[in-house]
Amino acid sequence: MENLILCHPRASSGQDPNQAIIIKCQVPQSIPNDHVLLKVDRFGFSANNVTYQALGEASHFRYFEFHQTPEAEGVSSKTHGVTPVWGFGTIIKSTHPKIHPGERVYGYFAPARYILLQVSPDVNKYSFFVHRPHLPLDRRPYNQITRCAEDPLYDSSPTAEDLTMLYRPLFWTSFWCEDWLNSSNYKGGSTQILISSASSKTAFCLAYLIRKRNSLQGSSTRRVIGLTSTKNLAFTKRLGLYNDAFDYESFDTSLFGNLARGHWIYVDVTGNDALNARVRNHFRVCRDSELVACIALGLTNVSASTIKPSSANWGSGSEALQGDDPKLEHFFMPEWFSIRKRQLSISAITLMQKEAWTRLMSDCGTWGVSLRRVCGPDQVKAAYEDIVRRGLAPEDAFVWSLWGETREYGSRAKL
């Protein structure tokens, strides 16, 4: 059987990292013990995946180390990387006694037709884990392969699977970030939360969760304010998830007239040091309002061509702090989730997530996001190249497959 895998040049190779390439290789006829061969049916693609690619070689993230790069002429693990994607697939071969062909699974896959995965010993009816001993233990959530038959969140309808691929990875980052904020009573009772890149799914899911907690607690004390680009401002306001939304160009003057007194939290989803400095400067001159926390949640401002492998210093902010400025805190979901697993039972976490996911599936249909389905290797490559040229519109969501073929490079459907 022939396999197809979507790869990108590493930034360190000196090649253009935005030049996607489809590699052809053969699927092994026999597989070692305790392995599964999986057919990847389709996968989501969003700004999250752009970030995975941009940080593929960053030492704290190492996203290019989750899947092996195929060897081909001019392509090797030293020159190219495979950007992980979240998708659905079917097991077609298994040499593990507890995993069987025909199972529907969801996980952190390679953008390929087939992937071969080594299974760790800890297999249960809900999931199994990929054996990746070279990666830190807190990457375990990325190594989990969910067995759909026993997944309490799974819905087999095509639309529900599409929503899962598009929202589930981003939503859980936002969900556990809000849980982390709530564990500190929002950094000592802060009532104003300012979020950059407000049109991104990670940001507006966080806004949704903050306001949902307000609603569940019968309170409206916390206000959420979004910052976004001028071109995305109308979409951000239409979401109805922010109390206010301002564009980057004018937020300094806009906030002066709308700034509430008290304690503020700034959640940076862009990874833009210049914007962060402007936000800090703004609060320095507003004596009735105090910025008590700055939190780095994402890097929507980066792309594979704008970041060097060594430039993502996740251990400390690169801004120059002044006086009593709060230090930039980095939220990394697997690390907090590891803590919560020691604090809460698995059944409690499962219930929390099921309730949150059920509410999301009920609410997200009003957000105006449309789906673009792209099938076939040439069409997927064209779709990626179009994103490089035009960027990702906030109202667009992609589901790709290296199987089949679409007449155009993308067909649209309303979610």
N, C-alpha and C positions, 0 to 999 in steps of 0.2 A: 504494500500500500504506500502511496505517496503522501507525504506530509508537507504542509505549508506553514511557515512561521514568519510572522511580521517582526523585523528587527530594525534597530537604529544604530548608526555609528556612535561610539562613545565620544564625548567632548574631548577626552584626553588623546584621542587618536589623531586629532588635527583635521578630521573630516567634518563636513556639515552634518550635525546631529539631526537636522530636520529632513534629511534625505532617507525616507523609509525604503526598506527593501524587503521583498518577499523571497524567502529562501525555500528551495525545494530539497527535500531529503526523504529517505526511506524510513518507514516505521519498522522497528525490529519485529521479526517473525516470532521470536520467542522472547519471553521476559523473565528476569531473575525472580527468585523467591521473594515473597512479601512486596510485590509491586502491583500496580494497576495501570492498565492502558485505558486512557479516557478519550472519548470523542468530544471535543468542544463544539457544542452546537452554536452558541452565540454568546456575545459578551458586551457589556456596556463600555462606552467611552465618554469621558467628561474631562473637565479641568483637573480633576483628581489624577487622571492618568498622565496628563501633561506634567504635573508636579512629580509623579513617580519617575518619569523619564528624566526630568531636569535634575533630580536628586539620585539618579541611578548609581552614581559613583561616590556620593557623599558618604563619609565614614559613619555617620550616625544612622543612616537609613539603609544604604546598600541594596536598593531595589533591584539592581541588575543581578544580584546573587540569588534570587529566588528561583530563576529558571535558567537552564543551561542554554548557551548560545550554540546553534548548530555550526558545524565546521563546513565551509564551502570556499570556493575560490575568492580570495580577498576578504573573507569573513571568518572571524575567530572570536573567542571570548575576550581577547585582548583589544580587539578593534571595535566590536559591536556588543550591544546589549539587547535583552528582551524585556520590554516594559510590561509589568504585570497588569492584568485586567480581572475584573470580577465577572463571572459568567456561570452559565449552566452547561452541563455535559452529561454524558451517559457512559458508564463503565462498559467496555466491550471485552476486556480480558482482565483476569485477576488471578494472582498466585498467592493471595492471602486467604486463609480458610474462612474468615468471617466477612469477607466482602465478595459480592457476586456480580457477574455480568448482568447488564440490564438495569442496574440501579441508576436513578436520577440523582445528580449531585450538584452542589453549588460551591464555588470556592474562588480562590485567588489563582487564576490560571495564566498560562501563556496565551498570547493571541495567535492561536494555531488551529489546525484541524485536529491534531492528536497531541496528547502529552503523556509521557511515562513518568509515574510518580512512585517513589519508595515510601512505603507505609511504616509509620512508627508503631511500636507495640501497643500503645494505648488506643484501642479500637472499642467503641461502644455503639449502641443502636442509633444514637443521634449523629455521630460524626466519627471521622478518623483524622489522623494528622500526618502531614508529610514530614519525612525524616530530613531535617536540615541542621545537623549539629554545628555547622560553621557559623550559624546566625545566633544572636543573643536569645536567651530564653523568653524575653518579653515580646518576641516576634511571634509567639505561639498563636495569637488570633489569626495571623496571616497564613499559618500552616494548617489551619482547620479546614477540612472538607466536610461540608454539611450533607448528611444523607436525607434527601427530601422527604422520603416516606415517613420519617419520624420527626421532621422539623415542625414545631408548633406554629411557625410563621409562614409555612409554605402554602401557596395556592397555585395549582397547576395551570390555571388559565394563562394564555400568552401575555395578556396585558399585565397580570400580576407578576409574572416572571420579569417582564420588561421593567416594571416599577422597582422590583427587587434589585436588579442589576444597576439601576440608575441611582436609587436612593439609599439602599442599605449600607454600602460602605461609608458614604458621606454622613448619613443620618446617625450612625452609631458614633462617629467622631463627635458630632454635635451633641448627641444625647449624653455621652459620658463627660463631655466638657461642661455641660449644664449641671450634671450631677456633681462634678468636682467643684464648680462654683457654689452650688447649693450647700455642699458639705462644709463650706466656710461661711455660710450665711451671706454669700455674695461679698466676700472680703470685708466682713464686719458690718454688714447692713447697707451696702451701696444700693441706691435705687435708680441709678441712671447707667445704662449700658450702651456704649458707642461701639459699633461694629463696622469695620471697613470691608470692602469688596462685597457690599450688601446684596448685590444681585447674584452672587454665587450660591450654589446649593448648600454648601457647608455653612455659610453665613446665615442664609434665610431659614435653614432648618434650626439653627441655634436661636434665632429670633422667635421662631414658632414655638420652640420648647420653653423659652423663658416666659412667653406670654401664656402658654398652656399651663405652666405651673401657677402663674397668677390666677388663672381662671379656676383651676382645681382647688386653690387655697382661698378662693373668694376674695381676692385682693387685686388692686390695680396700682400698687405702690411702685413697682418696677416699670420703668419706661425704657423702650429700646429704640435707639436712633441709628439709622443706617447711613453710611457714606459710600458713594459709588461714582462711576464716571457719568458725565453728562448724557452720553448716548444710552446708558442703562437706567437712568433715573426714572423714566416713565414706567418701565417694567417693575422696578423696585417698589414704586408707590402702588402699582396695581396689585401687587401681592397681598397687600393689606396686613402684613405681618409686623410692620414697623410703626411706632407712634409718629415718627417723623423720618424723613429721608432727605439728604442734601448731597449735592455734587462736590467732588474734590476741589474744584476750582474756587467755589465760593463758600465752603463750609465755615471758614473763619468768621466771616461777617454774619452768615446765617445763624450760627450758633450763638453769637452775642445777643441776638434778640430773642432766642428761644432757650437759652441755657438755664436749666433748673439749678437751684442751689443744692449743695450737699455733696455726697461722695459719688464719684464716677469710676466705672471700669471701662477700659478700652481694650477691645478684642481685635487684634490685627490679623486679618485673613489674607492681606495682600503680600506681606513680606517686603514692603517698600519703606526703606529707611528714611527717605526724604519726607514721605507722608507722616511717618511716626514722629519725626522731629517737629513737624508743623503742629501735630496734635499736642505734643508736650508743650510747645511754646504757647499754644492757645490757652492751656490751663494755667500756665505760669502767671499770666496777666489777669486771670479771673479769680480774684481772691475769695469770692463767696462759694466757689466750686473747687473741690479737691479731686485730683486724679490719684486714686489709691492703688490702682493695679493696671499694668499693661501686660496683656497676654498674647503670645504668638500662637495662632491656631492653624495658619496655613501659609501658602506661598503662591497665591494665584497670580502674582505679578511676574513670576519667573517662567521661562520656557527653556527648552533644551539648549538654545543658542545664547541665552542671557546669563547663564550661571556656569561657573567653573567648578570642577569636582571638589576643590578645597574651600570654596567660598561660602558654603552653607554651614556656618559655625553654630550648631544647635546648642552649644553649651553656654553661650553668652551672647547678649545683644551687641551689635556693632555700633550702636549709637553712642554718642558722647553724652553722658548724664550730667545734669547740673543740680546742685543743691540737694533738695529732698525728693527729686524725681524718683518714682518707683522703678525698680529694675525690671527689665523685660523678662517675664516668665514664659517658658515654653511648655505648651500642653501637648503631650504625645499619648494618644489614646491607649496603646497597649500597656504603657507603664501604669497609668491610673487604673485600668481594668485589672491588672495584676494585683493591685492593692485591694480593690473592691472584692475580688474573689477570696481574699483572706478575711474580709470583714463580713461578707454576706454568704448565705448558702446558695448553691447552684439553683435550687428551686426558687429562691427569692429573686435572683437575677433574671431567671427565665420569665417569671411573672412580670417583673418590671418591663422587660423588653417586649413581651407579647402585648401588654396593655398599650405601651407607647407606639408600637408598630401598627396595631389595629386602629388607633386614633389617626395616625399619619395616613394610612390607606384611605380612610374615610374623608380626610380633610384636603389632601394634596391635589385632588381633581379640580379644585377651583383656582389653582395657581397659574394657569395659562401656559404651561410647558407643553410643547409638542414634540413628538417622537419622530426621529428620522432613522429608518431601518435601511441598512446597507449590506448587501450580500454579494460575495464573490471577491477573489483576491485583487483584481484590478480595480474594482469599485471601492474596496476598503482603502487601498493605497491612494486613490484619487480623493477620497473623503478626508484622509489624513492631510494630504497636501493642501486641500482647500482650507482646512482649519489653520494650517501654518500661514497661509496667505491672508485669510480674513479674520482669524480669531474665532472664538466660540461665543455665539450669541447666548445670552442667559436663558432665553425661552426655548432654545434647542437642546434636545437630549438625543444621544445616539445609541443605537444597538447595532453592532456589527457582527458579521459572520463570514468566515472564509469559505463557506459552502454556498452553492447555488450562484445565482446571478440576478441582479436587478437591472432593469432596462436603463434606468437612470442611475446615477450613483447614490441616490437616496430617495426613498418614498416616505411621505409624511403621514402621521396619524396623530390625532389629538388624544392626550392621555386623560 
